[in-house]
Amino acid sequence: MIDAALFQHTVVNLFQGFGLSVYIGLTSIFLASLIGLGLALMRISPNALASRFSFVYSTCFRGTPLLVQLFILYYGIGTLSFVRESPALWWLFSDGGRCAVLAIALNSGAYVSEVLRGGFQSVPRGQIEAAKACGMSATLRFRRVVFPLAIRQALPAYSNEIVLVIKGTSLASTIAVMELTGHAKRLMNQNYAIIETFILAGMLYLMINFFLLACVHLLERRLKH
Amino acid sequence: MLETIQSVLREGWGWTLLRGTAMTLLISILGMALGVAIGIAGASVKTAGARWSSLLVSGYTTVVRSIPELLIIYLLFFGSVQAAADLADALDWQEAMTNWFPALVGILAIGLIAGSYSVEVFRGALKAIPPGQIEAAKAIGMAPWQRLLRIVIPQMFWYALPGANNVWQTALKDTALISLVGLVEIMRAAVLGAAATREPLALYLMAGALYFVVGVGSQGVFVLAERHFGRGMKGH
């Protein structure tokens, strides 16, 4: 069995990365939801250009690995001279943590947009017509009828995307951001307590996922009434 | 950007990337095959097995699906690298070990991950086969292996194709993570090229394009397979 000192060392180290993983995960989920909502609205809009853009965006981001996207942002964009010269862009692309959040949010946004598009398209035509007949304006219709109905439809599939984002945060370790997986890798390399480290780190990821899924589930239940 | 890509290609990195693509395909296909085997076994256990064994399968799918792929790859790699090195020393296979050990880890990792998603895909496919057909096969005196070979397996694969396509696309993209333990597939080839040419943007864009092309191409294969094996199925 694992000895107490090693156990404590592992736990302390993993907890150092835990907070960062949660932070990257939550920020990415928030940004991905905004990006996804924007893309989904573009996709269903009558404007052909907007809808085409949204389709191409989501096909490209869903068709390539997140690791490639992360490396393009962190190692690729940073070499462009105009990025190096603009303080705002350099602030964004020079930091591994910010790059990881951006990459995960852009990637997950593509998946969220598909989920939300499904939700928007599931809203019955009759409901929209009824809202029009009552004299609701387009924004009011969206706020009171289309959006609430679409969200209810999309929530179960949305929870899958949350798990994907949390798993995606582990890639931040590949650009030297020391989050949970980064610390776990270092520990596995150092003290050979490989199984113990894996179990502890895995349990922390399970905890994050179960907690977030429980939140979505609660939201789902509240929206039902 | 086009000029940069041309000069990168002139330096021979195109071939390295193509060889990497072959490795990506090899690992994805073998990993997916293992995943399908795990998926069918897990689905059979969940539909017909004892309660405790089906709980075990559920535990496996829940845990593997909620833990980062990267962590699973690190577990398999760091967990066996010492033993593999010792074995290679004892057998004098050091070269084979450096070349093929990451590939083995990759196949195992992709198999475990794809397997965890495949269980539900194949369970759904098994459930979709009408029980009346099994009863009819029994009634005309087919042996259990005949029923399996002629009734269950052909239909199960067809019902599973759309879900398997999703699992395959994920598996294909997950292979990029195996570059992090040293397997020279598309991503690792791009990392090596980026370091040598100092053109990371061009190399990673090319890697992304290769994954995209392989993904779209294999999507086409799945569509064709669905059409081909769907002959004689209801509604096709």
Interface residues (C-beta under 8 A of the other chain):
Chain A: C60 G63 T64 P65 L66 L67 V68 Q69 F71 I72 Y75 G76 I77 T79 L80 V163 I166 K167 G168 T169 S170 L171 S173 T174 T181 A184 K185 M188 N189 Y192 I194 I195 F198 A201 G202 Y205 L206 N209 F210
Chain B: V63 R65 S66 I67 P68 E69 L70 L71 Y74 L75 F78 G79 Q82 K173 D174 A176 L177 S179 L180 M187 A190 V191 A194 E199 P200 L201 Y204 L205 A207 G208 Y211 F212 G215 V216
